């Protein structure tokens, strides 16, 4: 593991990719709800030819809402995951103490 970590650090990566994560290039930046809401499309042709601005705005608001909900859910799951890991660590510590006491008898 240490060899892999040194190799990754030499390649310029700050930390190794966690197992189970999707690959993303260094240039990838997740789309933020505010970016979707602020995105504007230019009209083509004369005056109102092209896309309907009201429909585009409604769609962008819907996408931004979905993204916001998804990000909130991810944050909630990460908090829950941290709580579960901490509870598991405490339980393992108690079990290790109990096992040592049994061995010492």
N, C-alpha and C positions, 0 to 999 in steps of 0.2 A: 504494500500500500504506500509506503514511504517513497519508493522508487517512482511509482505512478504520480504521486503528489509533486515530487521534484520535477519530473518530466513536464507536467502540466504547467507548473510555475515558470519553467524555463521557456515555455511556448508563449508566455505572456498572459495566461489566464490567471485571474486573481484567486479563484477557488475552483476545485473540480466540480463538474456537473454531478448533481445528485442522481442516483439511480432512479429510473422511472420517470424522469423529466423528459419532455420532448426537446429535440435538438432545435436550437434557434441560433442564427448567426449573431455575431456581435453587433451588427447594425440593426437588429430587430428591436423595435420598441412597441410595447403593447398599446393598442388604441385606447385612449381615455375618453370617457363620456363627454367631457368638455370639448375635445377635438371634434367629435361627431356633431355636437350641437352648433359649433362655430363654423363648420364646413359650409361653404357656399359654392354653388355651381353657376357658371356663366351661361347666359342665354346665347343661343345660336341664331343667326339670321337677323331679321328685322323684328324689333319690339318683342313680342311675346311668343315667337316661334321657338320650339324646343321643349324643354321640360316645364311642367307647371310648378312654380316656386312653392305654392301652398302644399302640394303633395310631397315635394322633396323635403320641406321643413317638417311636415308631419311624420314622414318616414324617419328622418334623422332623429327627431325627438323620441320616437319609438325605439330605435336602435340604442340611443344614449341611455334610455331608461333600462333597457335590457342589460346593457353593459354595467350600469351602476348596480343593478341587482346582483349580477354575477360577481362583481368585485366584492360586494358586501358579503355574499355567501362564502366566497373564498376566505375572506378575513375571519368570518365566524368559524369556519371549519379549521383554520389554522390555530385560532385561540383554543378551540375545543381539543385539537390534537395536542397542543402544548400542555393543557390541563391533564389529559389522559397520560401523557408521557411522564409528567411529574408525579402523578398518583402511582404509576407503575414503578418509578424509581423508589418512592417511599416504601411501597409494598416489598420490593426486592430487598431493600435495606433491612426491613424488619425480618424478612425470611432468612437473610444471611446471618443476622444476629442470633436468631433462634437455632439455626443449624449449627453455628459455632458453639452455642451453649450445650446442645445435645452431644456434640463430639467431645467436649471437655469433660463430660460426666464420666 
